[in-house]
């Protein structure tokens, strides 16, 4: 039951955020862009209360945030699921985690954010990575399909 709820919410939120990035005709209501405020970097820029709520949500329920609200996490889960489904003999091999690297990258992000180097944060932040993927990969596909239908129906 919980898995169904998690998957449903993840699909809905990620689809709305993807549609927000590929909406070249600007047909979607601007209220959809408020979903972006629950991402860490946009929340930091726009609303302190939502940023603190997102940090607390991530701290206490980390996997829930990454698998429901973060569109990059949902996209990674989907790609992993496709790979597992197509590759029946797929086996996972895990290496020992290196938390030292995580803390170094977190420290670099925090120092860059508070010292004004937001372009570094923008390069590494998951929501902006998803935005670049959606804009440079999915939007041209949507435009290509639109152009095919336009030629066909003219």
Buried (B, 14 or more C-beta within 10 A) or exposed (E): EEEEEBBEBBEEBBEBBBBBBBEEEEEEEEEEEEBBBBBBBBBBBEBEEBBEEBBEBBEEEEEBBBBBBBBBBBBBBEEEEEEEEEEEEEEEEEEEEEEEEEEEEEEBBEEBBEEEEBEBBBEBBBBBBBBEBBEEEBBEEBEEEEEEEEEEEE
